[in-house]
């Protein structure tokens, strides 16, 4: 974070100092909420969670080098006490962003946010110092913490914004007002909480409503609900997609033999070939979104294409492709799942597995509400239509719907199987995998299927595992 004194932070947050001998002492390190991340010069934000109270770690973090604790009560060590730690954190982020004057890029969407954010960050880094959201740190706490990690030399700040209801993105844009706003898509993720795709579109569109007149709204030309958001912004509109009407578009899209997308990138400033290191055709749309941001910020088509071709995955468990010494390929996409990302992952699996046996180890997609049965059934049916060799549905009711959809679509019999938990899936795979097989592991985060991928890699790790 930029250097600020405890007195300045207290004023910004509307708090009171407690047990602070020197209010001029400066916070020069990061603002963190995890006591394990404290370094010299840090400010520790103490949150009260369901199982852990950050205030209990106050003495420990000060001993580890924290200058003070941002707290909701006195803690016996230097502290700035506020009524609401989350609100104080937001106020501090708003102050820092305004003071820095960095160009803020915000993005949202039902699927692909984190992968696209990682691409944008890697492209913009080539132009100037860039700070971006780590992982999916995209909520009311994660977003200000990311913004506070910017420093005086930060030119671009790339922030992923998540939403679970109307007004959430409006709140986040109030903390960190964007200059460029990107909306990827409107799908069915969290539809059970929102109530419908129209409500999701209403929530996601709050991002473009927050843009200034001299800003830019970057919208998916291939998604009608996103494209319609053009009427909700005063900023100029840039369209991306495979549509002929898109300002930034792709043609001659194809997949390499290993399942990596290749295409011709077209921007208003020129065109250039892209062949990505990431896996799956769904990354074409993500790459075009990143290219539109980079074009708006002055990069040439050639610069953008080179950066996209060299970009990798910065976040764990998102289409992580690892080949075991015995030739089995494990695709760990277990961080999260919704119907759109499930379909994209299955298509990527099939593209990667040409001429090889393919396994889809799938679990529950959460927060789908009344659509849950139909969506799980549809994913099971798609696995059959794509000729996935074997579906392993892991878990309870939702997994049974996946398996039933596959069975009803193709009368698969032994080609689809329902197992009770992750360990049962591991036992099955260990007994049946053959060299050359490709295994996709994917479910919502709450299912914890990353343990299956890890177990499979440990099983094959007699020699050094080569990650691609």
N, C-alpha and C positions, 0 to 999 in steps of 0.2 A: 504493500500500500504506500501511497505518497506519505511523507512524514507529516504527522499532525501531533500537536501536544495533547495531553490529557485534558487540559482546560478547553482547548478547541473542540475536542470530541464531546466533552460534557455539554457544551453549549449547543452543538449541532444536534445532539440526541435529546436535549431537554432533560438532562439527568442531574444528579447530585453526586459530588465526590465523597468517598468514604475511605478513610485510612490511606489517603494519598499524601505523602510528605512533600512532594514536589509536583504541583500541577503543570509545570513547564516541561516535565519529562515527556519525551516523544515516543510515539509508536512508529517504528521504522520497519517492522517486519509484517508478516501477513496477519489478517484477521481470520481466526479459525474457531470452529465449534467442537473439534475433536481434540481432546487433551494430548493425544499422541502426536499431533501435528505442530505443537507449540515449539517455536524456536526463539532465539534471542530477539527481543524487540516486538514480540507479538502482542495482539489484543485477543483475549479469549472471550468468546460469546457463550455465556452459560444458559443453556436451554433446559427446561424440565421436560423430559421425555416420559414415555410410558414405563420404562424400566430403569432409566438412569437419570439422575439430576446432575446437570453440569456444575451446579454450585458446589457439590461435594468434592470437586477436583480443584477448587480455587487455590488452595495452598500449594498443591502439586504443580500447577501450571506456572505460578509465580516463581517457584523454586527452579523451574525448568527454563525461565527466561522471559515469561510474559511480563509486560510492563504493568498491566492491570487486567481486571475482569469486567466485562460488560454484563451486569447482573440485575436481577429483579429484587434483590435484597442484599444487605451488607453481608460480607463473607469473611471478615477478619483479616483481609489482605487488601492491597490497593484495588479499589473498584469504582466504577461509574454505575450508579444505581438508577434504573429507569423503570417506568411503569410497565413497559412491554419491550422485551429484548428484540423481538422480531421487528417491531415498528422502528425501534432505534437503529437497528442494523440497516433497514431500508432508508432511513433518513441520512445515515452516514454514506451509504452508497450513492444516493442522489446528489449529495454535496460533492463527493469525489469526482463523479462523472461530469458534473457541471464545471468543476474547477479544471479538469484535465482538458476538456474540449475535444476529446478523441472522437473519431467517427464510429458510431455505434450501429452495428448490424444485428438485427433481431430476426429470428425465424421461428415458425411454428408449423404445425401440420399434424395429421393423424398418424402418419407413418414416415419413417426415414429422417426424422429430425436430427438424431445424433450423427448418423452417417454423413448427412449433408453438412452439418456444422463442422465435422472433422475435415471434410473436403474444402470448405470455404477457408478454414483456418490455414490449411496447408498451402492453398493457392495464395492467399493474401500475405502470408509470411514472406513470400518471395519479394514482395513489394516494400514492406515496412514492418516494424515490430508489431506483433499481434497477440492479443490475449483472448482466450476462448473458454467456453464452458467445459469443465472436465466431465467426461461421461455424460450422464443425464441429470446433471446438477441444475435442474431447470425450474425449481419452484420458488416459493416466497422466501426461502432461506438460502438455497443454493445460488440463485441468481445474484442477490446482493453480495454474497461472498466472492463470487467470480468477479463482479465489477470492482470490488475493493482490491483485487489482486493486480489491477492495472497500475502502472507507474508513469513517471513523467515522459518516458520515451515511447509509451504505447501509442501507436497510431490508429490501430483498428481494434475494436472490442466486439467480439462475436458472441452473442448470447442466445442460447436456446430457451424458448419459452413454452412451458407446458400449461395445460388447463384441464380442470375437472369440472368446470361449470362456467356459466355466464359471469363476466366481470373479473375473472382471474387474470386474463391477459391485460385488461385495462389497468389493473392494479400494478402488474409488473412493468408496463410501459410508463406508468407514473413514477416508478423508482428510477428507471433507466430509459429515458426517452430516446427512441431510435431515430436515426437519419434514413436508414434503409430497412424496409420491412419485407420479409419473404414469407409467403404462404405456400407450402408444398402441395397439400391435398386435404380433402375432407373425406374421411373414411368412417369406419365403424368402431374405432378404438374408443373405449369408455362410453359407448352409446347407451349402455344401461344407466349411466349417471346423467347423461345429457338429455336423453329422451328421444333423440332422433337426429338424422344428419343435418337437418335444417338448423337445429339448435347448435350443433357442433360448428356449422358454418358461421352462425351468429357470433359464437365465442371466438373463433379463430380470426374473424374479420376485425375484431377490436384492435388487432395489430396495425392494420393499414389505416384505421381511423385515427391512430395516434401520430401518424407521420406529418411532418411540417410540409408546407407548400414547396419548399426547395428540396424535399426528400424524394425517395423513389420507392414505389410499391412493386415488388417483383412477384408476379403471379403465374400460376400454372395454367397455360393455355389449353391443356388437355383435360382439365377438370372444370366442368361448368359451374360448380358451386364456388370454386376459387376465382374463376374468371369474372364472375358476377360481382366480386368485391371491388372491382375497378370503380364502381359507382359510389363507394363508401370512403374514398380518399381524395384529399386535395393535392396529393403528390402526383408526380408523373408516374405512368404505369409502364412497366417493361414486362413483356410476356415471354415465357420460356416453355419449351416442350417440343414435341415432334410435329405439331401442327404447322402447316405452311404459313400461318399468320403469326407465328411466334417470332419475336425479335431475335431470340437466341434459341437455336434449334439444332436438331441432329438429323442426318440422313445416312443412308447406307449402314444402318445399325446391324451388327452381327455379333456372334459370340465366337471366341477362339475355341480350339479343341478342349481347352481346360475350363471353359465357361466364363471367361473374362470378356466384358463388352468392348467392342471397337466401333468407332463411328466417325463421321466427318462433322466437326463442330462448325457451325455458322454463327457469327456475331455481326453486328453492324459494321465492325471494323475489319472483317475478313474471315477467313476460314482456315481450319487446320485439322489434321488427323489426331485422334485420341485412341489409345489402347490402354485400358485401365488395368491396374493390379488387383482391384477388387473383383468379387465374383457375383455374377447374376445380372440379368438385363435390367432389373429395376434400378441399378445404379446409374443408368443413362439419365433418367430424370433428375436424380440427385446431382449428377455432374453438370447438367444444364443449368440447374438452379444456382450452383456455385459459380458457373461461368458467367451468368447474368449479373451476379453481385460483383465479380471481378471486373467485368466490362464496365459497369457503372462507375467503378473506382479507378478506371483509367488503364487497365491492363490490355495488352494486345491479344488477338486470337492465338498467336503462336506462344506467347508467354503462358496463357491460360491452359492451352492444350498440353504443353510440356509439364506443367504443374499437376494437371489431372492425371496424366499418364504415369507420373512418379509417386502419386499420393497413395498412402496405405491406410489401414484402419488404426485409429488412435484409441479406440474404446474397446474394452474386453467383451468377449462372448457375442460378437456381432459378425457372423459369417467368418469366424476364425477357422482357417483351413490348415490342418496339420496332417502330414503324411507319416505314418508309422514306418519303422524299418521293414516291416513285413509287407508294405504296400497298401495297407488299409488307410483310407483317407477319412479323417474325422472333421466334420463341419460343425463347429460349436456356435450356434445362433440362439443360445438359450437365455439371453438377457431378458427378452420380452417377446410377446407375440400378440398379434391381432389378425383378423381375417386377411387384410391386405398383405401384411408381411409374411404370413403363412403361405399364401399363394406364391409370392415372389420367391420365397426360400425353396419351395418345392420345384419351381421351374428352374432355379439355379442348380438344384441337386441333379435334376435330369440332364441339364446341359453339361455338368461336370462329369456325369457318370456314363456317358455314351460308350457302349460296348462293355460296361461293367455292371455288377449288381449294385442296386441302390437301395438304401434303407432309410425310411423316414421314421424317426423316433420322436413322436409328438405328444404333447400334453395339453392341458386346459388353456384356453384363451379366456382371461378374466374380464369382468365388467362389461359383459355383452347383454345383460338383462334378458328381456323376452326374446332376443334374437339368438341366444346361446345355442339352443338345440339346432336350429336351422344352419347356423354358421359352422358348427362343428361337423354336422352331417355333410355340408358342402365341401369342407376341406378333405374329409375322408373320400368323398366321391372324386374330387380332383386328383388325389393321389393315384386312383385307378386310371383315370383318363390320361394321365401323364405317363402311365406305365412304370410307376415306381415299383421296384421289385417286391418290397415288403414294407408294410406299415406296422409299426409297434406303437400302439396307443397306451400311454402310461397314466394311471391314476384312477379316479372314480367315475362319476356319472358322465362328465364331459368326454372322458376318454372312451367310454362305451359308445357315445354318440359318434365319435370319430370312426371307431371300428365298424359300427353298424352302417354308417354311410358308405364306407368302402365295400363292405359285404354286399349291400343292396345294389350298388352301382355295377359291380362286376362279378358277384358270387365268388369272391376271392378264396373263400375257405381258409386254407393255411397261409395264404399270402397276407392276411391281416390278422393281428393277434392283439388281445387286450391283456395287459399285465397290471398288477396292483400298484407297484411303486417303482422307484428308480433302481433299487437293488435287483428286483426281478428282471427289469430291462437289461441291466448289466449282465446278469447270469445268462439270459437268453443269447445276448450278442456274443459273449465270450465263447459260447458253445457252437455258434453257427457262422460267425464271420469267417470269410476266406480272404486270402491275399488279393488285393485289387478292389475289394468292395469299397463303396463310398457311403458314409453314414452321416445323415443330418440329424441334429438334436435341437429341438425347438419347442418352447412353451412359454407361458407367462412367467415372470420372474418368481412369483410365489411358489411355483411348482419345484424349482430348484434342480432342473434337469442338467445344469452344468456339471453336476456330480457324475452323470452318466458319461459325458464327454471326457472328463478328467480320468475316470476309471478306465475307459477304453485306451487312453493314451498311456496310462501307467502299465496296463496290460501289455502293450506293444513296445514298451520302453526298455527292451533288453539292451539296445544300443542307444545312441543319441537320437532323439526325435528331431526331425528336420522340419521346422515350421516354415511355411511359405507365406 
